């Protein structure tokens, strides 16, 4: 569920605890085509054809998480896991918005979600393999060092937030700013693309680089990925939890998720994650994901 969470729509459900929360399906033939191509390649290389399949629920257009060209970090983790399990990799493509799990995992179209927040109900989860947070994105040359939602500077700044709209509840930063009467300082940036729009999630980061806004508060993986195209011009800093609502977190542990009852698959995936932890850590860094220390306990 990428997740991105997003994440938002589905991202907002995916990365918010009480919302825990926010985070046109492509033809299934795309996934089967991938499996057939992998099988043919294995045969041509003289390797035994895989006798099993790893079916992954994924979004076809949600970088840095996944896309139907295999360019996201969740695509690459899925390939790593499939190879480890000697399985054909197949995708069930669906936009990660409201009802994503119902349309994919729960419908039996796929067996694993590569990114799900620890605490998300209705899934069996591995131990978290990374943790990230919302971040402040600012222009490095301005030297803004925001301490949190109560920083007095926020009352003088133009603040960008990703707009979830009807796809899910407000994100934790939106609620924190509303509690402080800062709504009039906020500019919303849509998460979802129009018909011919590419990478709408990155518009808010571009707006900081262009000076359209002073600071953006963005879920870490989106911020880190889209900030890379601006070189070292942008600074990212983790957003601390809101002291006015300690139960509402700004950071989240992310894990693999499978259907309840799929304990054997869960154990296999956990073992594969453990075997490839250094590679996965390096992969996440390559994608610019702002990483925190994960709470390495069993998912519930």
One Martini backbone bead per residue (centre of mass of N, CA, C, O) as a GRO file, in nm:
protein
  300
    1UNK     BB    1   0.083   0.045   0.031
    2UNK     BB    2   0.177   0.341  -0.116
    3UNK     BB    3   0.244   0.407   0.058
    4UNK     BB    4   0.224   0.493   0.065
    5UNK     BB    5   0.201   0.591   0.147
    6UNK     BB    6   0.135   0.688   0.059
    7UNK     BB    7  -0.099   0.854   0.067
    8UNK     BB    8  -0.318   0.990  -0.025
    9UNK     BB    9  -0.562   0.889   0.090
   10UNK     BB   10  -0.419   0.622   0.142
   11UNK     BB   11  -0.188   0.761   0.287
   12UNK     BB   12  -0.347   0.884   0.519
   13UNK     BB   13  -0.431   0.602   0.622
   14UNK     BB   14  -0.131   0.489   0.633
   15UNK     BB   15   0.004   0.749   0.823
   16UNK     BB   16  -0.244   0.746   1.031
   17UNK     BB   17  -0.373   0.643   1.318
   18UNK     BB   18  -0.669   0.749   1.338
   19UNK     BB   19  -0.661   0.755   1.032
   20UNK     BB   20  -0.453   0.520   0.962
   21UNK     BB   21  -0.422   0.676   0.743
   22UNK     BB   22  -0.326   0.836   0.430
   23UNK     BB   23  -0.314   0.612   0.140
   24UNK     BB   24  -0.702   0.328  -1.332
   25UNK     BB   25  -0.690   0.028  -1.329
   26UNK     BB   26  -0.494  -0.193  -1.456
   27UNK     BB   27  -0.447  -0.445  -1.632
   28UNK     BB   28  -0.379  -0.773  -1.548
   29UNK     BB   29  -0.190  -0.830  -1.794
   30UNK     BB   30   0.062  -0.692  -1.690
   31UNK     BB   31   0.133  -0.895  -1.470
   32UNK     BB   32   0.140  -1.153  -1.647
   33UNK     BB   33   0.357  -1.046  -1.836
   34UNK     BB   34   0.583  -1.035  -1.628
   35UNK     BB   35   0.582  -1.337  -1.562
   36UNK     BB   36   0.642  -1.441  -1.849
   37UNK     BB   37   0.910  -1.290  -1.887
   38UNK     BB   38   1.057  -1.417  -1.645
   39UNK     BB   39   1.032  -1.708  -1.740
   40UNK     BB   40   1.182  -1.675  -2.010
   41UNK     BB   41   1.448  -1.571  -1.890
   42UNK     BB   42   1.511  -1.817  -1.717
   43UNK     BB   43   1.523  -2.020  -1.946
   44UNK     BB   44   1.746  -1.875  -2.117
   45UNK     BB   45   1.953  -1.892  -1.858
   46UNK     BB   46   1.907  -2.196  -1.729
   47UNK     BB   47   1.688  -2.168  -1.527
   48UNK     BB   48   1.459  -2.251  -1.329
   49UNK     BB   49   1.135  -2.240  -1.321
   50UNK     BB   50   0.918  -2.103  -1.142
   51UNK     BB   51   0.666  -2.252  -0.904
   52UNK     BB   52   0.593  -1.961  -0.811
   53UNK     BB   53   0.413  -1.673  -0.664
   54UNK     BB   54   0.436  -1.309  -0.636
   55UNK     BB   55   0.169  -1.107  -0.530
   56UNK     BB   56   0.139  -0.756  -0.586
   57UNK     BB   57   0.027  -0.468  -0.441
   58UNK     BB   58  -0.014  -0.180  -0.667
   59UNK     BB   59   0.084   0.124  -0.802
   60UNK     BB   60   0.121   0.261  -1.136
   61UNK     BB   61   0.145   0.593  -1.008
   62UNK     BB   62   0.372   0.619  -0.721
   63UNK     BB   63   0.609   0.803  -0.678
   64UNK     BB   64   0.857   0.621  -0.512
   65UNK     BB   65   0.715   0.342  -0.492
   66UNK     BB   66   0.539   0.299  -0.777
   67UNK     BB   67   0.528   0.140  -1.108
   68UNK     BB   68   0.477  -0.003  -1.435
   69UNK     BB   69   0.820   0.020  -1.466
   70UNK     BB   70   0.983  -0.040  -1.191
   71UNK     BB   71   1.095   0.250  -1.032
   72UNK     BB   72   1.042   0.182  -0.747
   73UNK     BB   73   1.120   0.078  -0.429
   74UNK     BB   74   0.895  -0.140  -0.417
   75UNK     BB   75   0.972  -0.284  -0.673
   76UNK     BB   76   1.260  -0.364  -0.579
   77UNK     BB   77   1.172  -0.524  -0.332
   78UNK     BB   78   0.993  -0.726  -0.477
   79UNK     BB   79   1.220  -0.848  -0.649
   80UNK     BB   80   1.398  -0.940  -0.416
   81UNK     BB   81   1.189  -1.134  -0.290
   82UNK     BB   82   1.128  -1.312  -0.532
   83UNK     BB   83   1.414  -1.415  -0.573
   84UNK     BB   84   1.448  -1.539  -0.292
   85UNK     BB   85   1.175  -1.730  -0.344
   86UNK     BB   86   1.159  -1.831  -0.635
   87UNK     BB   87   0.961  -1.616  -0.785
   88UNK     BB   88   0.714  -1.489  -0.949
   89UNK     BB   89   0.632  -1.164  -1.058
   90UNK     BB   90   0.322  -1.004  -0.964
   91UNK     BB   91   0.070  -0.762  -1.047
   92UNK     BB   92  -0.178  -0.559  -0.879
   93UNK     BB   93  -0.332  -0.295  -1.015
   94UNK     BB   94  -0.389   0.008  -0.812
   95UNK     BB   95  -0.512   0.272  -0.677
   96UNK     BB   96  -0.414   0.447  -0.376
   97UNK     BB   97  -0.713   0.448  -0.247
   98UNK     BB   98  -1.002   0.412  -0.165
   99UNK     BB   99  -1.015   0.058  -0.133
  100UNK     BB  100  -0.749  -0.092  -0.201
  101UNK     BB  101  -0.762  -0.353  -0.028
  102UNK     BB  102  -1.039  -0.451  -0.126
  103UNK     BB  103  -0.945  -0.468  -0.441
  104UNK     BB  104  -0.698  -0.667  -0.367
  105UNK     BB  105  -0.626  -0.840  -0.115
  106UNK     BB  106  -0.928  -0.911  -0.031
  107UNK     BB  107  -0.985  -1.020  -0.341
  108UNK     BB  108  -0.724  -1.208  -0.426
  109UNK     BB  109  -0.513  -1.057  -0.636
  110UNK     BB  110  -0.316  -1.060  -0.385
  111UNK     BB  111  -0.052  -1.104  -0.106
  112UNK     BB  112   0.112  -0.818  -0.098
  113UNK     BB  113   0.231  -0.538   0.089
  114UNK     BB  114   0.512  -0.333   0.095
  115UNK     BB  115   0.347  -0.080   0.241
  116UNK     BB  116   0.269  -0.070   0.594
  117UNK     BB  117   0.144   0.041   0.877
  118UNK     BB  118   0.190   0.011   1.189
  119UNK     BB  119  -0.154  -0.072   1.294
  120UNK     BB  120  -0.294  -0.181   1.064
  121UNK     BB  121  -0.584  -0.314   1.002
  122UNK     BB  122  -0.631  -0.652   0.866
  123UNK     BB  123  -0.325  -0.740   0.911
  124UNK     BB  124  -0.026  -0.893   0.855
  125UNK     BB  125   0.296  -0.815   1.003
  126UNK     BB  126   0.592  -0.727   0.990
  127UNK     BB  127   0.859  -0.604   1.064
  128UNK     BB  128   1.001  -0.322   1.044
  129UNK     BB  129   1.207  -0.168   0.769
  130UNK     BB  130   1.094   0.129   0.822
  131UNK     BB  131   1.120   0.487   0.902
  132UNK     BB  132   0.914   0.784   0.899
  133UNK     BB  133   0.830   1.133   0.821
  134UNK     BB  134   0.747   1.426   0.850
  135UNK     BB  135   0.851   1.729   0.673
  136UNK     BB  136   1.047   2.002   0.640
  137UNK     BB  137   1.050   2.222   0.355
  138UNK     BB  138   1.336   2.416   0.257
  139UNK     BB  139   1.539   2.670   0.186
  140UNK     BB  140   1.864   2.668   0.257
  141UNK     BB  141   1.938   2.981   0.230
  142UNK     BB  142   1.731   3.073   0.469
  143UNK     BB  143   1.774   2.911   0.750
  144UNK     BB  144   1.544   2.743   0.841
  145UNK     BB  145   1.459   2.626   1.193
  146UNK     BB  146   1.216   2.436   1.267
  147UNK     BB  147   1.078   2.312   1.579
  148UNK     BB  148   0.761   2.335   1.509
  149UNK     BB  149   0.426   2.419   1.547
  150UNK     BB  150   0.529   2.657   1.768
  151UNK     BB  151   0.674   2.821   1.577
  152UNK     BB  152   0.666   3.158   1.515
  153UNK     BB  153   0.739   3.159   1.206
  154UNK     BB  154   0.469   3.034   1.091
  155UNK     BB  155   0.307   3.317   1.112
  156UNK     BB  156   0.499   3.425   0.844
  157UNK     BB  157   0.431   3.182   0.658
  158UNK     BB  158   0.413   2.989   0.370
  159UNK     BB  159   0.209   2.696   0.365
  160UNK     BB  160   0.241   2.362   0.258
  161UNK     BB  161  -0.012   2.121   0.157
  162UNK     BB  162  -0.145   1.817   0.109
  163UNK     BB  163  -0.436   1.733  -0.056
  164UNK     BB  164  -0.694   1.499   0.009
  165UNK     BB  165  -0.986   1.527   0.057
  166UNK     BB  166  -1.213   1.268  -0.014
  167UNK     BB  167  -0.985   1.033   0.043
  168UNK     BB  168  -0.954   1.160   0.341
  169UNK     BB  169  -0.827   1.266   0.609
  170UNK     BB  170  -0.660   1.460   0.782
  171UNK     BB  171  -0.359   1.540   0.847
  172UNK     BB  172  -0.155   1.602   1.106
  173UNK     BB  173  -0.060   1.887   1.012
  174UNK     BB  174  -0.341   2.007   0.962
  175UNK     BB  175  -0.441   1.980   1.255
  176UNK     BB  176  -0.215   2.139   1.395
  177UNK     BB  177  -0.264   2.412   1.245
  178UNK     BB  178  -0.562   2.447   1.323
  179UNK     BB  179  -0.518   2.468   1.634
  180UNK     BB  180  -0.339   2.752   1.566
  181UNK     BB  181  -0.474   2.933   1.338
  182UNK     BB  182  -0.318   2.862   1.028
  183UNK     BB  183  -0.500   2.838   0.771
  184UNK     BB  184  -0.431   3.115   0.617
  185UNK     BB  185  -0.125   2.995   0.547
  186UNK     BB  186  -0.248   2.785   0.350
  187UNK     BB  187  -0.149   2.572   0.078
  188UNK     BB  188  -0.287   2.361  -0.158
  189UNK     BB  189  -0.184   2.031  -0.291
  190UNK     BB  190  -0.249   1.806  -0.505
  191UNK     BB  191  -0.214   1.451  -0.525
  192UNK     BB  192  -0.374   1.431  -0.793
  193UNK     BB  193  -0.401   1.367  -1.121
  194UNK     BB  194  -0.450   1.449  -1.414
  195UNK     BB  195  -0.460   1.310  -1.715
  196UNK     BB  196  -0.156   1.469  -1.798
  197UNK     BB  197  -0.022   1.438  -1.523
  198UNK     BB  198   0.298   1.452  -1.356
  199UNK     BB  199   0.385   1.427  -1.044
  200UNK     BB  200   0.196   1.583  -0.820
  201UNK     BB  201   0.357   1.534  -0.547
  202UNK     BB  202   0.597   1.748  -0.642
  203UNK     BB  203   0.480   2.042  -0.643
  204UNK     BB  204   0.537   2.131  -0.347
  205UNK     BB  205   0.848   2.120  -0.373
  206UNK     BB  206   0.875   2.315  -0.613
  207UNK     BB  207   0.750   2.561  -0.458
  208UNK     BB  208   0.993   2.604  -0.277
  209UNK     BB  209   1.214   2.642  -0.496
  210UNK     BB  210   1.048   2.899  -0.632
  211UNK     BB  211   0.891   3.069  -0.383
  212UNK     BB  212   0.579   3.024  -0.347
  213UNK     BB  213   0.681   2.898  -0.080
  214UNK     BB  214   0.841   2.848   0.238
  215UNK     BB  215   0.684   2.579   0.335
  216UNK     BB  216   0.675   2.224   0.360
  217UNK     BB  217   0.451   1.952   0.456
  218UNK     BB  218   0.586   1.623   0.415
  219UNK     BB  219   0.606   1.318   0.333
  220UNK     BB  220   0.913   1.189   0.327
  221UNK     BB  221   0.934   1.020   0.056
  222UNK     BB  222   0.836   1.251  -0.121
  223UNK     BB  223   1.039   1.467  -0.039
  224UNK     BB  224   1.307   1.316  -0.103
  225UNK     BB  225   1.257   1.255  -0.401
  226UNK     BB  226   1.179   1.554  -0.511
  227UNK     BB  227   1.437   1.704  -0.399
  228UNK     BB  228   1.659   1.582  -0.586
  229UNK     BB  229   1.596   1.778  -0.840
  230UNK     BB  230   1.739   2.028  -0.647
  231UNK     BB  231   1.957   1.916  -0.501
  232UNK     BB  232   2.090   2.137  -0.236
  233UNK     BB  233   1.848   2.360  -0.200
  234UNK     BB  234   1.715   2.165   0.007
  235UNK     BB  235   1.562   2.122   0.330
  236UNK     BB  236   1.530   1.854   0.573
  237UNK     BB  237   1.298   1.813   0.855
  238UNK     BB  238   1.170   1.677   1.113
  239UNK     BB  239   0.856   1.632   1.250
  240UNK     BB  240   0.722   1.675   1.534
  241UNK     BB  241   0.520   1.616   1.762
  242UNK     BB  242   0.221   1.713   1.897
  243UNK     BB  243   0.178   1.850   2.213
  244UNK     BB  244  -0.150   1.876   2.186
  245UNK     BB  245  -0.125   1.559   2.050
  246UNK     BB  246   0.041   1.283   2.142
  247UNK     BB  247  -0.130   1.058   1.976
  248UNK     BB  248  -0.030   1.220   1.724
  249UNK     BB  249   0.165   1.135   1.473
  250UNK     BB  250   0.467   1.194   1.246
  251UNK     BB  251   0.556   0.892   1.267
  252UNK     BB  252   0.635   0.572   1.083
  253UNK     BB  253   0.607   0.235   1.061
  254UNK     BB  254   0.716  -0.001   0.809
  255UNK     BB  255   0.564  -0.280   0.632
  256UNK     BB  256   0.461  -0.586   0.562
  257UNK     BB  257   0.151  -0.715   0.408
  258UNK     BB  258  -0.096  -0.960   0.494
  259UNK     BB  259  -0.317  -1.181   0.529
  260UNK     BB  260  -0.503  -1.320   0.738
  261UNK     BB  261  -0.342  -1.647   0.782
  262UNK     BB  262  -0.054  -1.586   0.625
  263UNK     BB  263   0.195  -1.710   0.801
  264UNK     BB  264   0.393  -1.841   0.604
  265UNK     BB  265   0.447  -1.593   0.428
  266UNK     BB  266   0.537  -1.406   0.650
  267UNK     BB  267   0.789  -1.570   0.732
  268UNK     BB  268   0.931  -1.557   0.457
  269UNK     BB  269   0.945  -1.247   0.435
  270UNK     BB  270   1.104  -1.196   0.692
  271UNK     BB  271   1.353  -1.359   0.612
  272UNK     BB  272   1.414  -1.192   0.357
  273UNK     BB  273   1.451  -0.922   0.493
  274UNK     BB  274   1.685  -1.010   0.677
  275UNK     BB  275   1.884  -1.092   0.443
  276UNK     BB  276   1.832  -0.781   0.294
  277UNK     BB  277   1.878  -0.527   0.472
  278UNK     BB  278   2.121  -0.373   0.352
  279UNK     BB  279   1.995  -0.332   0.068
  280UNK     BB  280   1.741  -0.179   0.162
  281UNK     BB  281   1.880   0.054   0.301
  282UNK     BB  282   2.030   0.152   0.047
  283UNK     BB  283   1.779   0.199  -0.127
  284UNK     BB  284   1.645   0.417   0.046
  285UNK     BB  285   1.879   0.616   0.024
  286UNK     BB  286   1.876   0.643  -0.287
  287UNK     BB  287   1.568   0.774  -0.262
  288UNK     BB  288   1.574   0.985  -0.011
  289UNK     BB  289   1.477   0.865   0.253
  290UNK     BB  290   1.369   0.963   0.552
  291UNK     BB  291   1.524   0.823   0.837
  292UNK     BB  292   1.435   0.621   1.105
  293UNK     BB  293   1.402   0.449   1.383
  294UNK     BB  294   1.278   0.147   1.425
  295UNK     BB  295   1.034  -0.050   1.582
  296UNK     BB  296   1.153  -0.378   1.644
  297UNK     BB  297   0.856  -0.524   1.617
  298UNK     BB  298   0.589  -0.695   1.600
  299UNK     BB  299   0.336  -0.713   1.409
  300UNK     BB  300  -0.044  -0.670   1.444
   0.00000   0.00000   0.00000
